[in-house]
């Protein structure tokens, strides 16, 4: 049997003013919609086998929410949950969608709005079910390109990053018309900051617009990669929509050029589909004492004040400011560790899931939460076939999964971590084992 591919999407923009999640200490309630938030789905079917990919313009989805959506889709389509991946673009101009422990330290952040969460989840399920039902004969090509200038490692522009954009492109058999594109690119979508009160998907939305204009009829799933320590911080000239558009169109043009180079021989109408999930036990981080956390917060405030006083560039100043936020959150975690609250949270997230999907000669790895880019690069380097790691997949981990070096440095991401840096290696090994077992 030949390959069938279907696409569909739902608008998951809030229908009323809601708090926009992603930047602390700002009562940032939406005043309008600059561009819609989408739950975009692609269904791949080959005989009795199928995979569903969903990309949602949201900061996070909870593990419980992802399981509920995957189970609902299993009931509607028959696709096993282990072959359904739901990821978030990690946009910072979307409503609150998860009860996040460290957000409780910020009185401006409300709990998730139940009406919006229902809209969000129903959009995911409806889009994926429709994509499955609409699947039609198609052929698939897998390629990649590189883009520079959209962002760097936000801890240092000279530190590791991943310039690769993974591309899984489907076109109709009957007329060779573009149908679906799953693209994977690791970068925080944080051009728009706390002074923007418009709902937006940030630069990924402009990238999608650029590509879809060049290929009429194409629908894009934008999946973020392992971007815990990547952002446009050292690449932007301002936190404006003009800058989001500049970076998005830069990314879009690189993708357009790569797709334009595909030849007939690059497409296949018969590919193997497979998907598996493994459980990983994350290692709880040993939290500082309350006194130690308070001292670290005071030291971070002093360093931030020094850099501002001395007129340091935007990048280092923003990094230092974020470190102060991280030490605030570390203080909350220290207090939670002194009670049963943190232990209960750890139990809730243990075990966690890692997912691997195969599409012909290519593979996707789904990692929950915010992994540093080094972990995605290691999976790519050691994988037995071309592999694209996706972050924010099927849940979150209440914070970052940092490297041992970052943990020793004590920056924002390390401070805002519930789980120990050794957890990253566990996920990498579990992902590689899954890749080796795929059909």
N, C-alpha and C positions, 0 to 999 in steps of 0.2 A: 504494500500500500504506500501511496505517496503522502507527503507531508501536507497537513492542513494548518493554517494560521488564522487566528481571528483577533480583532482589536475592539476595544470599547473604552469609554471613560465616563466619569461622572464629576460634576462640579461639586466640590466639597468646601467651597467658600462659605464663611459664616453668613447666616441670613439676618443677623442682628449685630450691633456693636458688641465686640468681645475683646478681652485682654489679649494682646499679642505677646507671645512667649519667646524668650530668648535673651533678654538683656535685663540685668537686675536693677532694682531700686527705682524703677520708672513706672508710674501708673499709666501704662501705654494701652489705651482702649482704642480699638479701630474706629476710624472716622469715614471709611470708604474702602472700595476695592480697586486697586490699581490694575491688577490682572488676576484672573481666577485661579484658585487652587484646584488641582485635579487629582483624582484617583484614576490612574491609567493602567489598563490591563492588556496583556498579550497572552493568548492561548496557543500552545503548540500541541498538535495531535498527530500521532503516527500509529495507525492501526488502533490497538487497544491502549496504547501508552499516551500519556498527556502530561504536560507541565503548564502551570499557570504562574505568570510573573505579574506582580502589581507594584506600582510605584506611586506613593502618595506624597503630596506636597504638605508635609507636616514635620514638626520637630521630632516626635517620637510616636511609636505605638507600643503599648504595654505588652508583655508576654501573654497575659490573659486575653487581651483584646485580639492579638494576632491568632491565638489558638481558636477563639470563638469564630473569627472570620474564616479561618481555614476549615474548621469543622462544618460551618454553614455551607461553604463551597463544596466540600466533599458530599454533603447531602444533596446539593443541587446538581452536581456534575459527575459525581463518582470519582473524581480525581483524589487520590490519597493525600492527606495533609502534608506528608513528607515531600510531595512534589508540587507544593504550593509555596511560593516565596512572596512575602509582603515586606517591602522596604519603604523607608521614609527618605525624602530628599534632605531632611534636617533643616528645613527653612525656618528662619528666626522671625518671620512676620506672619505667623499662623497662630490659631488659638491653642490654649492649653489642652493637652490631650492625655496626659499621664499625671498621676499623683507622685510627685518627685520629692523625696525626703529633703534634699538640700534647698529646694525652693521654699520650704517652710520658714527658713531664716529670713525671707524677704516678705514683709507684710503687703507689698504691692501685688504679689502673685496670688490669684484666686485658685481654688480647686477647679478641676475640669468641669465645664458646663455639660450636664447630662444630655441635654437636647442636641448640643453640637456633637458630642461623642457618638450618639446614635446616627446622626447624619454622616459622620466620618466613616463609621463601620459599614453602614448600609451602602455608601458609595463604593467602598472596596468590593463588597460582595456582589452588588448589582453589576458593576463594570466587568468583573472577572467572569461572572456567569454569562453575561451577554457575549463577551469575547469567545467563550467556549462554544456557545450556540451558533455563532456566526462564522466559525472557522471554515475556510475555503482553501482549495488547492493552492499551494505556494511553494516557493523554493527559497533556500536559506544560504546566506554567505556570512562568514565570520571574518572580521578584520580588526584593525586597530590603527590609531594614529597617535601623534603626540602633540601637545599644545603647551606653550610657554607664555607667560605674561598674565595668566589669570590669577595666580597666587603662588605662594611658596610655603615652606614650613614656617609656622607663625612664631615658633620659639627662636628661630634664627633663619634668615633667608638662605644660608649656606648649608643648613641641615637637610636630611633626606626628604624627598617628596617623590610623587609618582606622576610623571607627565603623560602617562598612557591613557587614552580614551578607548575602552573596549567597545566594540560595535557588533551587534548581532542583528543582521538586516534581512528582512523578508520582503519578497515581491510576489504579486499574483502570477500564477502560471498562465492564465488566459490572455493577459495583455501586457505582462511584465511591468505593471504599474506598482510603484512603491506602496507597501502595506504597513509594515511595522519595523520599528527600530528600538532595540533595547541598548541603551548606551550607559556605560559605567565610567564615572570620572570622580576621583577623590579630591574634594575641595569643599570646605565650609561655605555655604551660600550666605555670607554675612557682609555684603556690601552695604545694604540698608541697615541703619543702626536704630538706637532707641528714640531718635528724634523723628522717625517716620511712623505715622499712625495709619498707613494704608496697607491693607492686605496685599501681599505679593509673594511670588515664588522666587524673587530675587534674580540673580543672573541666569540660573537654569531656565527660567521662563523665556528670557530673551534668546537663549541658545536654541530652545525648541522652536520658537517663532522663526528664527533664521533658517533652520534646517527644513521645517515644514513648508516654508515659502518656496524653497528651492526644489522640493519634491512634493508637489500637490497630492493630497490623498494619504500622505504618510502620517502615522501616529507614533509618537515617541514615548517610551518609558525611560525616564531619567532616574538612574540609580546612582546614589552616592557610594563612594568607595571607603577605604579605611583612612578617614581624614581627621582623626582626633587632634592631630597637631598641625593641620594644614588650613590656611585661610588666605584671603586676598589682602591681609593686613599690610604687607610690604609692596603691594602692586597697585592699590587704589590711589587716586588723586583726591578723593573725597567720598563721603558716604551718601551718594546721590543716585537717583534713577538713571541719570546719564552715564554714570560709571558702571552701574549694573548692566546697562545696555551695551556699553563698550566691551566689557569683559565677556558677556554672553554671546555677542556677535563674533568676537574673536574665537571663542570656543566653537561656535556654530560653523564658521567658515572652515575651520580645520576638519570638522566632521564631513562637511559637504565635499571637500576635496578628496577625502579618503573614499567616500562612497562613489564618487564619480570615476574613480580608478578601477572599480570592480569590473571584471569581465565575465562573460557567460560561463566560462570554465570554473569560476569561483563559487557558483551556486549549485546546490544539491537539492533534489526533490525527495530523497530518502535518507533520513538520519535516525540514529538511535536516540531515544529519550529515556532518561533514568533520573531518579532522585532519592536521596537518603538523608536521614537525620541521625545525629549522635548526641548523646548527653555528655555535658562537661561539668565537672564540679569546680566552680570558681573558688579561689583561695581568699578568705576574708583578710582584709588589711588590718594590721595592728594599729589602732588609732592612738594619737598622742593623748596625753592627759589634758584636762581642761586648762590647767596652768600653762602647759607647753603650747597649746593651741592659741591661747590669748597672747603669749609672748611672740609667737610667729606672726600673728595678725598685726601687732604693733610694729614689728620690724618691717613688714611689707608696706604698711602705711608710710613709714618713714622713708623707705626707698622710693616709693611712688612720689612723695612730696619732693624729694631731692631731685629726681629727674625732671619734674615739671619746673622746679625753681631754676635749674641749670639750662632749660630750653632744649632738652633732648628731642630727637626726631619722634615723629608720630608712632612708629613701630615699637621702639623700646618703651615709650610712655604707656601705650595701650597694653603691652605685655605686663608691665608693672601694675597697671590698674587692675587687670584681670587677676593677677596674683593676689591682690587685696581681696577680691571677691572670693577667690579660692580659700584663703585663710578664714574668711567668715564662715564658709561652708564647712571647712575642717573643724571649726569650733562647734558647729551644730552636730557634726558626726561624733566629736569627742563627747559631747553631752549625751547623744543617743547611745554611745557605747557604755556610758556609765549607768544606763538603765537597760531595760530589755528591748527597747525599740529597735536598735541596730541588729541585735541577734535575730529578732523576728523578721526583719527585712532580709537578712542573709538567708534565712530558711526559705523565704518566699522565692528567692532567685536561685535556689539550689535544688536540682541541677538546672543548668541553662542548656540551650540548644545551639548546635552548629549544623549547617545544612550544605549539601553538595548536590548540584544538578548537572546533568550532562546533556548537551545538545550536539550530537555528532562528535566532531573532533575537538570541541570546545567544552569548557566547564565553567560553572559559577559556584562560588562559595558564599554562603550567607552567614554573616557574623552579627550577633546582636550588639547594640550599644556602640560606643565610641572607641574604636581601636586606633592606636597610633599607626601611622603609615608603614612603619618598619615591619609590622606583622603581615600586612598585605603584600609587601614586597617579598618577604620570605616565602609566603605561600606561592606566589608567582614563580619564584626562583626554583622551588623544589617540586612543583606540581608535575605530574606525568604528562599533562597535555596543556594546551593554552587555557589559562584560567583567569577569570575576572572576579576578584573578591568584592563583595558588596557589604557595606556596613549598614547599621540601623535596620537589620533584617529580622523580622519575626519577634521583635521585642527590644528592650533596652536593659541596661545593667546598672541603673542609678548612678552613672558616672563613667569615667574614662577607664580604659585599660591601657596603661602607660608602659613604657619601657623601663628597665632597671635604671638606666641613665637618667631618665626624666624623674623617676621616683627619688633618686638621690638629689636631684636639683631642687625639688620641692616647689615647683611652679604651680600655676592655677590648676592644670589638669591633674597633677599628682595629688594636690590637696583635695580635689573634688572627685575622689575615687573611693568607692566602697570596697573594691576588691584589689588584692595585692598584684603587683606588676608581674609576678610569676604566672598569673592566670593566662596571660597572653600566649605563652609557650604551650600551655595545655590546649588552647583552642587551635593553635597552628597544627600541632601534632594530630589532633582529632580530625581536623579538616583534611590533612594529607592522607590519613588512613581512609577516610570516606572516599576521597578521589581515587584511591587505589582499588576500592571495591566497586566502583560504578561499572555497569555493564559495558 
